[in-house]
Amino acid sequence: MQDLVFIEGLKAKAVIGVYDWEKKIQQDLVFDLEMTHDNRVPAETDDLSKTLDYEAISNFILDFCAKKQFELIETLAEKLLIELADKFKLSTVTLTLRKPGAVPAASAVGVKIQRTF
């Protein structure tokens, strides 16, 4: 069994979409992440530097969304995971990315991807 560090319901604003009007506004996105990490060392040492710092990861995602612009949430998800894995030395990540309001009859639509680096 692998340990997981998770972030649920992280709300970010992003310029995302294929329509001209979408490229002029910020829209809400919601992120859930599950990241494998051996939590025994941080548990033994009580040392933040040995953890997956979920605050730093959350801030990275918020900054990424604020600075980048994509048409597809698939592109955003893939590029974000590549940068997250590199910066935070992640091995396996599951990312769920929701775009609430994209389909009026649905509470959200989105993608769920898992990558191993």
CNS distance restraints for C-alpha pairs under 8 A (distance, minus, plus):
assign (resid   2 and name CA) (resid  36 and name CA) 6.32 0.50 0.50
assign (resid   2 and name CA) (resid  37 and name CA) 7.11 0.50 0.50
assign (resid   2 and name CA) (resid  38 and name CA) 7.01 0.50 0.50
assign (resid   3 and name CA) (resid  36 and name CA) 5.64 0.50 0.50
assign (resid   3 and name CA) (resid  37 and name CA) 5.48 0.50 0.50
assign (resid   3 and name CA) (resid  38 and name CA) 5.66 0.50 0.50
assign (resid   3 and name CA) (resid  39 and name CA) 6.32 0.50 0.50
assign (resid   4 and name CA) (resid  34 and name CA) 6.06 0.50 0.50
assign (resid   4 and name CA) (resid  35 and name CA) 5.35 0.50 0.50
assign (resid   4 and name CA) (resid  36 and name CA) 4.58 0.50 0.50
assign (resid   4 and name CA) (resid  37 and name CA) 5.82 0.50 0.50
assign (resid   4 and name CA) (resid  38 and name CA) 7.91 0.50 0.50
assign (resid   5 and name CA) (resid  34 and name CA) 5.79 0.50 0.50
assign (resid   5 and name CA) (resid  35 and name CA) 5.18 0.50 0.50
assign (resid   5 and name CA) (resid  36 and name CA) 6.34 0.50 0.50
assign (resid   5 and name CA) (resid  37 and name CA) 6.66 0.50 0.50
assign (resid   5 and name CA) (resid  52 and name CA) 7.06 0.50 0.50
assign (resid   5 and name CA) (resid  54 and name CA) 7.76 0.50 0.50
assign (resid   6 and name CA) (resid  32 and name CA) 7.35 0.50 0.50
assign (resid   6 and name CA) (resid  33 and name CA) 5.35 0.50 0.50
assign (resid   6 and name CA) (resid  34 and name CA) 4.43 0.50 0.50
assign (resid   6 and name CA) (resid  35 and name CA) 6.17 0.50 0.50
assign (resid   6 and name CA) (resid  54 and name CA) 7.65 0.50 0.50
assign (resid   7 and name CA) (resid  31 and name CA) 7.70 0.50 0.50
assign (resid   7 and name CA) (resid  32 and name CA) 5.48 0.50 0.50
assign (resid   7 and name CA) (resid  33 and name CA) 5.12 0.50 0.50
assign (resid   7 and name CA) (resid  34 and name CA) 6.72 0.50 0.50
assign (resid   7 and name CA) (resid  54 and name CA) 6.93 0.50 0.50
assign (resid   7 and name CA) (resid  58 and name CA) 7.74 0.50 0.50
assign (resid   8 and name CA) (resid  31 and name CA) 6.52 0.50 0.50
assign (resid   8 and name CA) (resid  32 and name CA) 4.36 0.50 0.50
assign (resid   8 and name CA) (resid  33 and name CA) 6.47 0.50 0.50
assign (resid   9 and name CA) (resid  30 and name CA) 5.58 0.50 0.50
assign (resid   9 and name CA) (resid  31 and name CA) 5.51 0.50 0.50
assign (resid   9 and name CA) (resid  32 and name CA) 5.63 0.50 0.50
assign (resid  10 and name CA) (resid  30 and name CA) 5.39 0.50 0.50
assign (resid  10 and name CA) (resid  31 and name CA) 4.94 0.50 0.50
assign (resid  10 and name CA) (resid  32 and name CA) 6.57 0.50 0.50
assign (resid  10 and name CA) (resid  58 and name CA) 7.26 0.50 0.50
assign (resid  11 and name CA) (resid  28 and name CA) 6.79 0.50 0.50
assign (resid  11 and name CA) (resid  29 and name CA) 5.77 0.50 0.50
assign (resid  11 and name CA) (resid  30 and name CA) 4.63 0.50 0.50
assign (resid  11 and name CA) (resid  31 and name CA) 6.53 0.50 0.50
assign (resid  12 and name CA) (resid  28 and name CA) 5.86 0.50 0.50
assign (resid  12 and name CA) (resid  29 and name CA) 5.24 0.50 0.50
assign (resid  12 and name CA) (resid  30 and name CA) 6.32 0.50 0.50
assign (resid  12 and name CA) (resid  31 and name CA) 7.87 0.50 0.50
assign (resid  12 and name CA) (resid  61 and name CA) 7.85 0.50 0.50
assign (resid  12 and name CA) (resid  62 and name CA) 5.63 0.50 0.50
assign (resid  12 and name CA) (resid  65 and name CA) 6.74 0.50 0.50
assign (resid  12 and name CA) (resid  66 and name CA) 7.97 0.50 0.50
assign (resid  13 and name CA) (resid  26 and name CA) 5.66 0.50 0.50
assign (resid  13 and name CA) (resid  27 and name CA) 5.37 0.50 0.50
assign (resid  13 and name CA) (resid  28 and name CA) 4.82 0.50 0.50
assign (resid  13 and name CA) (resid  29 and name CA) 6.09 0.50 0.50
assign (resid  13 and name CA) (resid  62 and name CA) 7.58 0.50 0.50
assign (resid  13 and name CA) (resid  65 and name CA) 6.48 0.50 0.50
assign (resid  13 and name CA) (resid  66 and name CA) 6.57 0.50 0.50
assign (resid  14 and name CA) (resid  26 and name CA) 4.91 0.50 0.50
assign (resid  14 and name CA) (resid  27 and name CA) 5.35 0.50 0.50
assign (resid  14 and name CA) (resid  28 and name CA) 6.55 0.50 0.50
assign (resid  14 and name CA) (resid  29 and name CA) 7.03 0.50 0.50
assign (resid  14 and name CA) (resid  65 and name CA) 5.11 0.50 0.50
assign (resid  14 and name CA) (resid  66 and name CA) 5.72 0.50 0.50
assign (resid  14 and name CA) (resid  68 and name CA) 7.64 0.50 0.50
assign (resid  14 and name CA) (resid  69 and name CA) 7.04 0.50 0.50
assign (resid  15 and name CA) (resid  22 and name CA) 6.88 0.50 0.50
assign (resid  15 and name CA) (resid  23 and name CA) 5.88 0.50 0.50
assign (resid  15 and name CA) (resid  24 and name CA) 7.13 0.50 0.50
assign (resid  15 and name CA) (resid  25 and name CA) 5.91 0.50 0.50
assign (resid  15 and name CA) (resid  26 and name CA) 4.58 0.50 0.50
assign (resid  15 and name CA) (resid  27 and name CA) 6.13 0.50 0.50
assign (resid  15 and name CA) (resid  65 and name CA) 7.75 0.50 0.50
assign (resid  15 and name CA) (resid  66 and name CA) 7.77 0.50 0.50
assign (resid  15 and name CA) (resid  68 and name CA) 7.58 0.50 0.50
assign (resid  15 and name CA) (resid  69 and name CA) 5.34 0.50 0.50
assign (resid  15 and name CA) (resid  70 and name CA) 6.97 0.50 0.50
assign (resid  16 and name CA) (resid  22 and name CA) 6.29 0.50 0.50
assign (resid  16 and name CA) (resid  23 and name CA) 6.28 0.50 0.50
assign (resid  16 and name CA) (resid  26 and name CA) 7.24 0.50 0.50
assign (resid  16 and name CA) (resid  27 and name CA) 6.91 0.50 0.50
assign (resid  16 and name CA) (resid  69 and name CA) 5.89 0.50 0.50
assign (resid  16 and name CA) (resid  70 and name CA) 5.11 0.50 0.50
assign (resid  16 and name CA) (resid  71 and name CA) 5.19 0.50 0.50
assign (resid  16 and name CA) (resid  72 and name CA) 6.74 0.50 0.50
assign (resid  16 and name CA) (resid  73 and name CA) 7.29 0.50 0.50
assign (resid  17 and name CA) (resid  22 and name CA) 5.20 0.50 0.50
assign (resid  17 and name CA) (resid  23 and name CA) 6.26 0.50 0.50
assign (resid  17 and name CA) (resid  70 and name CA) 6.67 0.50 0.50
assign (resid  17 and name CA) (resid  71 and name CA) 4.23 0.50 0.50
assign (resid  17 and name CA) (resid  72 and name CA) 6.01 0.50 0.50
assign (resid  17 and name CA) (resid  73 and name CA) 7.87 0.50 0.50
assign (resid  18 and name CA) (resid  22 and name CA) 6.72 0.50 0.50
assign (resid  18 and name CA) (resid  23 and name CA) 7.29 0.50 0.50
assign (resid  18 and name CA) (resid  71 and name CA) 4.80 0.50 0.50
assign (resid  18 and name CA) (resid  72 and name CA) 7.05 0.50 0.50
assign (resid  19 and name CA) (resid  23 and name CA) 6.65 0.50 0.50
assign (resid  20 and name CA) (resid  24 and name CA) 6.99 0.50 0.50
assign (resid  21 and name CA) (resid  25 and name CA) 6.98 0.50 0.50
assign (resid  22 and name CA) (resid  26 and name CA) 7.53 0.50 0.50
assign (resid  22 and name CA) (resid  27 and name CA) 7.92 0.50 0.50
assign (resid  27 and name CA) (resid  99 and name CA) 8.00 0.50 0.50
assign (resid  28 and name CA) (resid  99 and name CA) 6.48 0.50 0.50
assign (resid  28 and name CA) (resid 100 and name CA) 6.73 0.50 0.50
assign (resid  29 and name CA) (resid  97 and name CA) 6.91 0.50 0.50
assign (resid  29 and name CA) (resid  98 and name CA) 5.68 0.50 0.50
assign (resid  29 and name CA) (resid  99 and name CA) 4.93 0.50 0.50
assign (resid  29 and name CA) (resid 100 and name CA) 6.72 0.50 0.50
assign (resid  30 and name CA) (resid  97 and name CA) 5.78 0.50 0.50
assign (resid  30 and name CA) (resid  98 and name CA) 5.04 0.50 0.50
assign (resid  30 and name CA) (resid  99 and name CA) 6.58 0.50 0.50
assign (resid  30 and name CA) (resid 100 and name CA) 7.68 0.50 0.50
assign (resid  31 and name CA) (resid  95 and name CA) 7.01 0.50 0.50
assign (resid  31 and name CA) (resid  96 and name CA) 5.74 0.50 0.50
assign (resid  31 and name CA) (resid  97 and name CA) 4.79 0.50 0.50
assign (resid  31 and name CA) (resid  98 and name CA) 6.49 0.50 0.50
assign (resid  32 and name CA) (resid  95 and name CA) 5.76 0.50 0.50
assign (resid  32 and name CA) (resid  96 and name CA) 5.02 0.50 0.50
assign (resid  32 and name CA) (resid  97 and name CA) 6.61 0.50 0.50
assign (resid  33 and name CA) (resid  93 and name CA) 6.85 0.50 0.50
assign (resid  33 and name CA) (resid  94 and name CA) 5.61 0.50 0.50
assign (resid  33 and name CA) (resid  95 and name CA) 4.64 0.50 0.50
assign (resid  33 and name CA) (resid  96 and name CA) 6.43 0.50 0.50
assign (resid  34 and name CA) (resid  93 and name CA) 5.63 0.50 0.50
assign (resid  34 and name CA) (resid  94 and name CA) 5.08 0.50 0.50
assign (resid  34 and name CA) (resid  95 and name CA) 6.65 0.50 0.50
assign (resid  35 and name CA) (resid  90 and name CA) 7.06 0.50 0.50
assign (resid  35 and name CA) (resid  91 and name CA) 7.65 0.50 0.50
assign (resid  35 and name CA) (resid  92 and name CA) 5.85 0.50 0.50
assign (resid  35 and name CA) (resid  93 and name CA) 4.54 0.50 0.50
assign (resid  35 and name CA) (resid  94 and name CA) 6.54 0.50 0.50
assign (resid  36 and name CA) (resid  90 and name CA) 7.44 0.50 0.50
assign (resid  36 and name CA) (resid  91 and name CA) 6.71 0.50 0.50
assign (resid  36 and name CA) (resid  92 and name CA) 5.56 0.50 0.50
assign (resid  36 and name CA) (resid  93 and name CA) 6.63 0.50 0.50
assign (resid  37 and name CA) (resid  51 and name CA) 7.97 0.50 0.50
assign (resid  37 and name CA) (resid  52 and name CA) 7.25 0.50 0.50
assign (resid  37 and name CA) (resid  90 and name CA) 7.84 0.50 0.50
assign (resid  37 and name CA) (resid  91 and name CA) 7.92 0.50 0.50
assign (resid  39 and name CA) (resid  43 and name CA) 6.05 0.50 0.50
assign (resid  39 and name CA) (resid  51 and name CA) 7.02 0.50 0.50
assign (resid  40 and name CA) (resid  44 and name CA) 6.08 0.50 0.50
assign (resid  41 and name CA) (resid  45 and name CA) 6.10 0.50 0.50
assign (resid  41 and name CA) (resid  50 and name CA) 6.74 0.50 0.50
assign (resid  42 and name CA) (resid  46 and name CA) 5.24 0.50 0.50
assign (resid  42 and name CA) (resid  47 and name CA) 5.43 0.50 0.50
assign (resid  42 and name CA) (resid  48 and name CA) 6.86 0.50 0.50
assign (resid  42 and name CA) (resid  49 and name CA) 7.95 0.50 0.50
assign (resid  42 and name CA) (resid  50 and name CA) 5.13 0.50 0.50
assign (resid  42 and name CA) (resid  51 and name CA) 5.70 0.50 0.50
assign (resid  43 and name CA) (resid  47 and name CA) 7.74 0.50 0.50
assign (resid  47 and name CA) (resid  51 and name CA) 7.26 0.50 0.50
assign (resid  48 and name CA) (resid  53 and name CA) 7.07 0.50 0.50
assign (resid  49 and name CA) (resid  53 and name CA) 7.70 0.50 0.50
assign (resid  52 and name CA) (resid  57 and name CA) 7.88 0.50 0.50
assign (resid  52 and name CA) (resid  88 and name CA) 7.41 0.50 0.50
assign (resid  53 and name CA) (resid  57 and name CA) 6.25 0.50 0.50
assign (resid  54 and name CA) (resid  58 and name CA) 5.88 0.50 0.50
assign (resid  55 and name CA) (resid  59 and name CA) 6.12 0.50 0.50
assign (resid  56 and name CA) (resid  60 and name CA) 6.11 0.50 0.50
assign (resid  57 and name CA) (resid  61 and name CA) 6.34 0.50 0.50
assign (resid  57 and name CA) (resid  84 and name CA) 7.55 0.50 0.50
assign (resid  57 and name CA) (resid  88 and name CA) 7.76 0.50 0.50
assign (resid  58 and name CA) (resid  62 and name CA) 6.30 0.50 0.50
assign (resid  59 and name CA) (resid  63 and name CA) 6.09 0.50 0.50
assign (resid  60 and name CA) (resid  64 and name CA) 6.00 0.50 0.50
assign (resid  60 and name CA) (resid  84 and name CA) 7.91 0.50 0.50
assign (resid  61 and name CA) (resid  65 and name CA) 6.18 0.50 0.50
assign (resid  61 and name CA) (resid  80 and name CA) 7.49 0.50 0.50
assign (resid  62 and name CA) (resid  66 and name CA) 6.21 0.50 0.50
assign (resid  63 and name CA) (resid  67 and name CA) 6.19 0.50 0.50
assign (resid  64 and name CA) (resid  68 and name CA) 5.98 0.50 0.50
assign (resid  64 and name CA) (resid  80 and name CA) 7.40 0.50 0.50
assign (resid  65 and name CA) (resid  69 and name CA) 7.41 0.50 0.50
assign (resid  70 and name CA) (resid  75 and name CA) 6.78 0.50 0.50
assign (resid  70 and name CA) (resid  76 and name CA) 6.25 0.50 0.50
assign (resid  71 and name CA) (resid  75 and name CA) 7.61 0.50 0.50
assign (resid  72 and name CA) (resid  76 and name CA) 6.57 0.50 0.50
assign (resid  73 and name CA) (resid  77 and name CA) 5.99 0.50 0.50
assign (resid  73 and name CA) (resid  97 and name CA) 7.46 0.50 0.50
assign (resid  73 and name CA) (resid 110 and name CA) 7.21 0.50 0.50
assign (resid  73 and name CA) (resid 111 and name CA) 7.37 0.50 0.50
assign (resid  74 and name CA) (resid  78 and name CA) 6.20 0.50 0.50
assign (resid  74 and name CA) (resid 111 and name CA) 6.73 0.50 0.50
assign (resid  75 and name CA) (resid  79 and name CA) 6.10 0.50 0.50
assign (resid  76 and name CA) (resid  80 and name CA) 5.89 0.50 0.50
assign (resid  77 and name CA) (resid  81 and name CA) 6.16 0.50 0.50
assign (resid  77 and name CA) (resid  95 and name CA) 7.44 0.50 0.50
assign (resid  77 and name CA) (resid  97 and name CA) 7.04 0.50 0.50
assign (resid  77 and name CA) (resid 113 and name CA) 7.85 0.50 0.50
assign (resid  78 and name CA) (resid  82 and name CA) 6.41 0.50 0.50
assign (resid  79 and name CA) (resid  83 and name CA) 6.40 0.50 0.50
assign (resid  80 and name CA) (resid  84 and name CA) 6.01 0.50 0.50
assign (resid  81 and name CA) (resid  85 and name CA) 5.92 0.50 0.50
assign (resid  81 and name CA) (resid  93 and name CA) 7.66 0.50 0.50
assign (resid  81 and name CA) (resid  95 and name CA) 7.93 0.50 0.50
assign (resid  81 and name CA) (resid 115 and name CA) 7.79 0.50 0.50
assign (resid  82 and name CA) (resid  86 and name CA) 6.31 0.50 0.50
assign (resid  83 and name CA) (resid  87 and name CA) 6.09 0.50 0.50
assign (resid  84 and name CA) (resid  88 and name CA) 5.80 0.50 0.50
assign (resid  84 and name CA) (resid  89 and name CA) 7.64 0.50 0.50
assign (resid  84 and name CA) (resid  90 and name CA) 7.15 0.50 0.50
assign (resid  85 and name CA) (resid  89 and name CA) 5.15 0.50 0.50
assign (resid  85 and name CA) (resid  90 and name CA) 4.43 0.50 0.50
assign (resid  85 and name CA) (resid  91 and name CA) 6.86 0.50 0.50
assign (resid  85 and name CA) (resid 117 and name CA) 7.06 0.50 0.50
assign (resid  86 and name CA) (resid  90 and name CA) 7.02 0.50 0.50
assign (resid  90 and name CA) (resid 117 and name CA) 7.04 0.50 0.50
assign (resid  91 and name CA) (resid 116 and name CA) 5.48 0.50 0.50
assign (resid  91 and name CA) (resid 117 and name CA) 4.93 0.50 0.50
assign (resid  92 and name CA) (resid 114 and name CA) 7.19 0.50 0.50
assign (resid  92 and name CA) (resid 115 and name CA) 5.67 0.50 0.50
assign (resid  92 and name CA) (resid 116 and name CA) 4.30 0.50 0.50
assign (resid  92 and name CA) (resid 117 and name CA) 6.30 0.50 0.50
assign (resid  93 and name CA) (resid 114 and name CA) 5.57 0.50 0.50
assign (resid  93 and name CA) (resid 115 and name CA) 5.50 0.50 0.50
assign (resid  93 and name CA) (resid 116 and name CA) 6.58 0.50 0.50
assign (resid  94 and name CA) (resid 112 and name CA) 7.10 0.50 0.50
assign (resid  94 and name CA) (resid 113 and name CA) 5.67 0.50 0.50
assign (resid  94 and name CA) (resid 114 and name CA) 4.20 0.50 0.50
assign (resid  94 and name CA) (resid 115 and name CA) 6.58 0.50 0.50
assign (resid  95 and name CA) (resid 111 and name CA) 8.00 0.50 0.50
assign (resid  95 and name CA) (resid 112 and name CA) 5.54 0.50 0.50
assign (resid  95 and name CA) (resid 113 and name CA) 5.39 0.50 0.50
assign (resid  95 and name CA) (resid 114 and name CA) 6.31 0.50 0.50
assign (resid  96 and name CA) (resid 110 and name CA) 7.28 0.50 0.50
assign (resid  96 and name CA) (resid 111 and name CA) 5.79 0.50 0.50
assign (resid  96 and name CA) (resid 112 and name CA) 4.22 0.50 0.50
assign (resid  96 and name CA) (resid 113 and name CA) 6.58 0.50 0.50
assign (resid  97 and name CA) (resid 110 and name CA) 5.40 0.50 0.50
assign (resid  97 and name CA) (resid 111 and name CA) 5.41 0.50 0.50
assign (resid  97 and name CA) (resid 112 and name CA) 6.32 0.50 0.50
assign (resid  98 and name CA) (resid 108 and name CA) 5.82 0.50 0.50
assign (resid  98 and name CA) (resid 109 and name CA) 5.45 0.50 0.50
assign (resid  98 and name CA) (resid 110 and name CA) 4.30 0.50 0.50
assign (resid  98 and name CA) (resid 111 and name CA) 6.72 0.50 0.50
assign (resid  99 and name CA) (resid 108 and name CA) 5.53 0.50 0.50
assign (resid  99 and name CA) (resid 109 and name CA) 5.47 0.50 0.50
assign (resid  99 and name CA) (resid 110 and name CA) 5.74 0.50 0.50
assign (resid 100 and name CA) (resid 106 and name CA) 7.89 0.50 0.50
assign (resid 100 and name CA) (resid 107 and name CA) 5.94 0.50 0.50
assign (resid 100 and name CA) (resid 108 and name CA) 4.08 0.50 0.50
assign (resid 100 and name CA) (resid 109 and name CA) 6.39 0.50 0.50
assign (resid 101 and name CA) (resid 106 and name CA) 7.21 0.50 0.50
assign (resid 101 and name CA) (resid 107 and name CA) 6.59 0.50 0.50
assign (resid 101 and name CA) (resid 108 and name CA) 6.08 0.50 0.50
assign (resid 101 and name CA) (resid 109 and name CA) 7.99 0.50 0.50
assign (resid 102 and name CA) (resid 106 and name CA) 7.95 0.50 0.50
assign (resid 102 and name CA) (resid 108 and name CA) 6.83 0.50 0.50
assign (resid 102 and name CA) (resid 109 and name CA) 6.74 0.50 0.50
assign (resid 103 and name CA) (resid 107 and name CA) 7.72 0.50 0.50
assign (resid 103 and name CA) (resid 108 and name CA) 7.03 0.50 0.50
assign (resid 103 and name CA) (resid 109 and name CA) 7.01 0.50 0.50
